[in-house]
Amino acid sequence: MNLCDELTIRMLLERHGFHFSKSMGQNFLIDPQIPADIAAASQADETCGVLEIGPGIGPLTSELAQRAGKVVSIELDRALLPILAETMAPYSNVEIVPGDVTRLDLKALIDEKFAGLRPIVCANLPYNITTPVLTALVDIPAIESITVLIQKEAAQRLTSAKGSADGAFPLRLQYEMETECLFDVPPEKFLPAPKVTSTVLRCVRRKEPPVAVRDEAFFFRVIKGAFLLRRKTLSNSLSAALPGWDKAAIADAIAACGLPASVRGEALTLTEFAALTDALAERK
């Protein structure tokens, strides 16, 4: 069964009485080359256990199953479960787990399902859960790599050398992983077609941090604090995030790093945050 053929998809969905849900961000791939390329980019092999999120009707799942030792796919929409039971029947190494990925204990799931295998993640990720899912995945050290198809704008933010007005997560992601945008997927490659272009983002766990920090916990406290007050200066945000600290000392530390008083958190790189953390520690 060609799970990327539009006529096949429509007949399959009609037979099961399935209707697309906008709230779940459901967009199914209709070009077989795309799931094949995503699976290849994940570098999955027989030593890997692949965690997939939002398999849809299973075009990427089937590609991963032909490469990996095991594939565990989490699907929220129960209306898709009987469809997946049909489309994944040929693959004995695929397990579908019903549930909400944002509420599951992913570390426990990986420990249970992938004993003896190297855990990686590969998914056509629903746009509306990109940041919370990636945040949860980055926090699991056992996951060696994450290869996901996400909105292009989000991929560009996550690979930027700096944070963004949306928050500090791009910096956390790049501290833990090497990130790269691999290729774009235009809207017409999906059913239904989204209004935006998508990008395949690959993240590989770092063996060593990209910057040297004396106190990692304080380093991330400073980064998180820098984004506490949106549209406020770095000095004001840190003053609110670091109770008990003298505001003049914070301003002095910022100046000592050669940063202007008007600078905001989203303007700093990991290297600049590392220098700022050291400067703040000296003034505590």
FENRAZI-V155899 format. One record per pair of residues at least 6 apart in sequence whose C-alpha atoms are under 8 Angstrom apart, sorted by the first residue. I is the first residue (numbers start at 1). J is the second residue. D is the distance in whole Angstrom. If there is no record, write none. Layout:
I&J&D  I&J&D
//
This chain:
1&8&8  1&87&8  2&8&7  2&32&8  3&9&6  3&30&8  3&32&8  3&57&7  3&58&7  3&59&5  4&28&8  4&29&6  4&30&4  4&31&5  4&32&5  4&59&7  5&30&6  5&31&7  5&32&8  6&30&6  6&191&8  12&83&8  13&19&7  13&83&8  16&82&8  16&83&7  18&79&7  18&80&7  20&26&6  24&77&8  24&126&7  24&128&8  25&126&5  25&127&6  25&128&7  26&56&7  26&126&7  26&192&8  27&190&6  27&191&5  27&192&6  27&193&7  27&194&7  28&56&7  28&57&8  28&190&5  28&191&5  28&192&7  29&35&8  29&59&8  29&189&6  29&190&4  29&191&6  30&189&5  30&190&5  30&191&7  31&189&6  31&190&8  32&59&8  34&185&8  35&59&6  35&60&5  35&63&7  36&60&7  36&63&6  38&60&8  38&122&8  38&147&7  38&148&8  38&149&8  38&200&7  39&60&7  39&63&6  39&64&6  39&122&7  41&147&7  41&202&8  42&120&8  42&121&8  42&122&6  42&145&8  42&146&7  42&147&6  42&202&8  44&50&7  44&64&7  44&67&6  44&68&5  44&120&8  45&67&5  45&68&4  45&69&7  46&67&6  46&68&4  46&69&4  46&70&8  47&68&7  47&69&6  47&117&5  47&118&6  48&68&5  48&69&5  48&70&7  48&117&5  48&118&5  48&119&6  48&120&7  49&68&6  49&69&6  49&70&5  49&71&6  49&72&8  49&113&8  49&114&5  49&117&5  49&118&6  49&119&5  49&120&6  50&64&8  50&68&7  50&70&6  50&71&5  50&72&6  50&119&6  50&120&5  50&121&5  50&122&7  51&71&6  51&72&5  51&73&6  51&74&8  51&110&8  51&119&7  51&120&6  51&121&5  51&122&6  51&123&8  52&61&7  52&71&7  52&72&6  52&73&4  52&74&6  52&121&6  52&122&5  52&123&5  53&73&6  53&74&5  53&75&7  53&101&7  53&122&8  53&123&5  53&124&7  53&125&6  54&73&7  54&74&6  54&75&5  54&76&7  54&123&7  54&124&7  54&125&6  54&126&7  55&61&6  55&73&6  55&74&7  55&75&6  55&123&7  55&124&7  56&75&7  56&80&7  56&84&8  57&80&7  57&83&6  57&84&6  57&87&7  58&84&7  58&87&7  58&88&7  60&123&8  60&124&8  61&71&7  61&73&8  61&94&8  62&88&7  62&91&8  64&71&7  65&71&6  65&91&7  65&93&6  65&94&6  69&93&7  69&117&7  70&93&5  70&94&6  70&95&8  70&114&8  71&93&6  71&94&5  71&95&6  72&94&6  72&95&5  72&96&6  72&97&7  72&113&8  73&94&8  73&95&6  73&96&5  73&97&6  74&96&6  74&97&5  74&98&6  74&99&6  74&100&7  74&101&7  75&81&8  75&96&7  75&97&6  75&98&5  75&99&6  75&100&7  75&101&8  76&98&6  76&99&5  76&100&5  76&101&8  77&98&8  77&99&8  78&98&7  81&96&8  81&98&8  84&96&8  88&94&7  101&133&7  102&132&7  102&133&6  106&136&8  106&137&8  107&140&6  110&119&7  118&142&8  118&143&8  118&144&7  119&142&6  119&143&5  119&144&6  119&145&8  120&143&5  120&144&5  120&145&5  120&146&6  121&143&7  121&145&6  121&146&5  121&147&6  121&148&8  122&146&6  122&147&5  122&148&6  123&147&7  123&148&5  123&149&6  124&148&6  124&149&5  124&150&7  125&148&6  125&149&6  125&150&6  126&150&7  127&150&6  127&151&6  130&150&7  131&169&8  135&169&7  135&173&8  137&143&7  138&173&7  138&176&7  143&205&8  144&204&6  144&205&5  145&202&7  145&203&5  145&204&4  145&205&6  146&201&8  146&202&6  146&203&5  146&204&7  147&200&7  147&201&6  147&202&4  147&203&6  148&200&6  148&201&5  148&202&7  149&198&6  149&199&6  149&200&4  149&201&6  150&198&5  150&199&6  150&200&6  150&201&7  151&196&7  151&197&6  151&198&4  151&199&6  152&184&7  152&196&8  152&197&6  152&198&5  152&199&5  155&181&7  155&199&7  155&200&8  155&201&6  156&181&8  157&163&8  157&164&7  157&170&7  158&169&8  158&170&5  158&171&8  158&173&7  158&174&8  158&179&8  159&170&7  159&174&7  159&179&6  159&180&7  159&181&7  160&170&7  161&171&8  161&269&6  161&270&8  162&170&7  162&171&6  162&266&6  162&267&6  162&268&6  162&269&5  162&270&7  163&169&7  163&170&5  163&171&6  163&265&7  163&266&5  163&267&7  163&268&7  163&269&7  164&170&7  164&266&5  164&267&8  165&227&8  165&230&7  165&231&8  165&266&6  167&224&8  167&227&6  167&266&8  168&223&7  168&224&6  168&227&6  168&266&8  171&269&8  171&270&6  172&220&8  175&206&8  175&209&6  175&210&6  175&211&8  175&270&8  176&205&6  176&206&6  176&209&7  177&203&6  177&204&5  177&205&4  177&206&5  178&203&5  178&204&5  178&205&6  178&206&6  179&201&7  179&202&6  179&203&4  179&204&7  180&201&6  180&202&5  180&203&7  181&199&7  181&200&6  181&201&5  181&202&6  182&199&7  182&200&5  182&201&6  182&202&7  183&199&6  183&200&6  183&201&8  184&197&7  184&198&6  184&199&4  184&200&6  185&197&6  185&198&5  185&199&6  185&200&8  186&196&8  186&197&5  186&198&6  187&193&5  187&194&5  187&195&7  187&196&6  187&197&6  187&198&7  188&194&8  211&270&7  211&271&6  211&274&7  212&274&7  213&219&7  213&274&6  213&277&8  213&278&8  214&278&7  218&277&7  219&273&7  219&274&7  219&277&6  222&238&7  222&241&8  222&273&8  222&277&7  223&265&8  223&273&7  225&237&6  225&238&5  225&240&8  225&241&5  225&242&7  226&234&6  226&237&5  226&238&6  226&241&8  226&264&7  226&265&5  226&266&8  227&234&8  227&237&7  227&265&6  227&266&7  228&237&6  228&238&8  228&240&8  228&241&7  229&236&8  229&237&5  231&264&8  232&264&7  233&261&8  233&262&6  233&263&6  233&264&5  233&265&7  234&261&8  234&262&7  234&263&6  234&264&5  234&265&5  235&247&7  235&250&6  235&251&6  235&254&8  235&261&7  235&264&8  238&250&7  239&245&7  239&246&8  239&247&6  239&250&7  245&284&7  249&280&8  249&283&6  249&284&8  250&280&7  251&261&7  253&276&7  253&279&5  253&280&6  253&283&7  254&260&7  254&261&7  254&276&6  254&279&8  255&261&7  256&279&7  257&272&8  257&275&7  257&276&6  257&279&7
//
